[in-house]
Structures are given as C-alpha cells and as structure tokens.
Amino acid sequence: ALRLLHLSVADRLRDGGRGRGLGHSAGWLRQILVLTQVALTLVVLVAAGLLTRSLREVENADLGFTNRDVLLATANLPDQRFPTAEQRVTAIQKLQDLASGFPGVDGAAVINIAPFSGADNGAIINVLGRPEGEPMPVASIRHVSANYFSTLGIPLLRGRLLTEADRANSQPVAVIDSHLAETYWPNQDPLGQQFVYGDEELTFEVVGIAKHMRHDGLQPSHPQEGFIYIPLAQEPQEVVNLLVDSVLPQESLAPMLRGLIEDLAPEMPVEVRSLPALIRRANAGFSTPARLSEGMALLAALLAAVGIYSLIAVMVRSRAREIGIRLTLGSRRRQILALLTRRALLLVAGGIVAGLVLSWWLGKLYLQTWSQLLYRTSPHDPLTYAAVSVLFLALALLASWIPSRRALRIDPAQTLREE
C-alpha cells in the first residue's frame, strides 16, 4: 500500500487502472526466481551428464578380454568326495569336457576365483635370484585350466599360454599378466624367472605374459594389480568356477550346468551367474549414482520448463494491452512471437551462464569427490557442458514457444475495448 502511494497517476493510468501498479516489481521477482531455477537446474543437469558420460566410459572400457557373453557356474569340491588332488583334477577335467560338448557351447574353462566376484587371493612373490633391496612383487593368484585364456579371449603378448601338458608331474609353470611384468620387471625379461609364493614348496617358472585383465570394478578404490595364472592341474582347488562360452540364452544353459554339476556331486550347491551381471555389480559405484542423477535431472528440467512456461504465460496475459496496440499499429504476429520468445531465451541464457559457472566452481571445490565418482571423465568436461547447455536451451525454447503462441490469437479490437 505504501508503494502504491509513490506511484504517479500517469503510472497507474499507464497500467490500465486495474491494480497492476505492482506488476513491474512482481515481474522482476518472477524473472529472478526463474533465472535461479534455471541455474540450479543446469548444475543438476551437468552432474547427471558427467555421471552418464562416465558410465558410458565404464561400459566401453577395455577390461583386457574380448568375450563377455560367458556364464559361470560356481561349486565346491568337498574333501569327503574328492579327498586327493588327483581326484579333484579328474573331476575338474570332466566338468570342463562335458560342458564343452553341449550343443551351442563354443568353449569352457575353470578358474578358482570368479572374475568380478569381489574375492581375491593375494600373495607376496619371492623371485629367485632377485637382487636384495628390490621390492618383492605382490600379485593375485589365479588357478585356471589351460583354455581359460581362449574362453575369455585374453591375448598372449609373449611366450606361451598354459597347456594340457602342464600337469602335476611336469615342471610347475605360470603365466603372468602385463601389469605385473611392467611393474616389477620394467627393464628385464620376466620369461624364465622362477618364484615361490606363500607356503608352497613348488618353484614356478614364468613361461608367458598375457594381457592384463581386470578382475574387479573400475573404481579408484580398486587399483590395478598384477595377476599370476597357475595351472589347476598342478594345484587343484576346492572351489571351482566353470566358465562357459555359448550362444544359448542363460535360461536354457543354466539348468544344463546345474544338472552337470549335480550329476558329479549331488550334494554340492551350485550358483549360476552371468559375467555381464558380475561386471555390472562390480561397477555399481558408477551406475547407481548415474541412474539416480538422471532421474533428478529429468525432474529438475521438467520443473524448470514449467517455470519458464508460467513466466511467459503471465507475460502474455499481463501484456495483452501492449500486444493489442502493437498489432493495431501494424506489427506482425510472428514479430510478437519473436519478441516474447527472445526475452525468455535471454533470461534462460543468463541462467545457463550462471549454472555453468557454478558447476565449474563446484567441480573445483569437490574435485576429490568427483574423482571417486567419475571414470576417465573430467568434472570440467567441455563436451558435457556444451551438450547440456544446448539441450536445455532447446527445452526452454519449447517451453516458451507454447505460451507465446497465445499472443497470436489475441484480437486487438476486443483487447482495446476491454482496456
């Protein structure tokens, strides 16, 4: 009421005498609120864009092997049924041979610890003849069958892979991965090196170097580690994971694998999982935040679009008299449409700029947090910033264009008569 006293008579007449003396101030307040909403929405959209882009990097990451369409059947070989190492080796070979003979199966292999299962078996490696003072290698040990590498598609870089000839009565051998070779033998040839580990009495010889394969998630909390692959025939294990490469769907192959293991040892519990499911679970630290942020970004974008729509709708309604006068004086309707849309887009552009600056600053402020959530993606990725800005600008154009079209249906004569 006090503010109305300061409005001149001319101002009130110019506002049409219908109590719109506060319309200008209210309009500015609405614009500031919409600009703030646009800026905050863009921050959410940028975060969702970065997390989604990171998730795509995770899904397309080179894990060190080419064949991911593999099914795993996990079971134990109880000591009561398989008390000796020879019996375990025979059982493992039988499982592998029978699974390989199934129709539609391209290959089968066995490993003691399933990839991406979260389990591990690390050990300090004592390399024979290694000079004192040099660090002792630390590696994860995996016991595998000879065709494990071909079943998963792990390429050989140097030397040879394990073969069926690597048996209990032959020279103990091992294949190491490229990460272990580069870490502990950067200027040496690891082929022919001999080592022992843990309490084992066997002395193993390195006969090959395979490409490094990830066995766990890609989170920074799971740093890369080197692997040593030892023939199962030389050190049979109690837990076995039967890996089967097949064109058959999981629904058809899983019962066949369960039946195969139950025929060998009916009392053994069997768990069947797919390798893609294990990979997704291991990388849930990337996928879960990305999915949640996508939902939040969608909701924020819809709310911002509603805000822009409401602002333009109020603008059209409050400026009906002006629009009617412009049309009477010869302005084209598309010019009126362009005028209203341009004002909305200028407001949105200001919000986008503010949102980009705020996103950049938050990326700097929480750089450590972003490094835990993003994979091969910078929190200041320019492509994500640009894509989010263009998409939101297009959404704002649509949200402002719909109510602006109402201006095209204004009848100048009727509007002036009402005013």
FENURGI-V445179 format. One record per pair of residues at least 6 apart in sequence whose C-alpha atoms are under 6 Angstrom apart, sorted by the first residue. I is the first residue (numbers start at 0). J is the second residue. Records with the same first field share a line. If there is no record, write none. Layout:
I: J  J
This chain:
34: 350
37: 350
38: 350  351  353  354
40: 299
41: 354
42: 354  358
43: 296
44: 296
47: 292  293
48: 383
50: 289
51: 289
53: 373  374  376
54: 285
62: 212  213
63: 211  212
64: 151  152  153
65: 152
66: 151  152
69: 243  244  274
70: 242  243  272  273  274
71: 241  242  271  272  273
72: 240  241  270  271
73: 239  240  269  270
74: 239  269
75: 237  238
76: 237
81: 87
88: 232
95: 107  108
99: 106  107
103: 245  246
104: 244  245
105: 244  245
106: 150  243  244
107: 242  243
108: 144  146  147  241  242
109: 143  144  240  241  242
110: 142  143  239  240
111: 142  238  239  240
114: 214
115: 214  215  277  278  281
120: 139  140
121: 138  139
122: 137  138
123: 137
124: 136  137  196
125: 194  195  196
126: 193  194
127: 193  194
138: 225  226
139: 226
140: 226  227
141: 228
142: 228  229  230  231
143: 230  231
144: 230  231
145: 161  162  163
154: 209  210
155: 209
156: 208  209
157: 207  208
158: 206  207
159: 206  207
160: 207
166: 232  233
167: 232  233
171: 203
172: 203  204  205
173: 204  205  228  229
174: 205  206  207  208  227  228
175: 208  226  227
176: 208  209  210  211  226
177: 209  210  211
178: 211  225
179: 225
190: 205  206
191: 204  205
192: 204  205
193: 203  204
194: 202  203
195: 202
216: 281  282
304: 398
308: 398  399
312: 402
323: 411
332: 407
336: 403
340: 399
362: 378
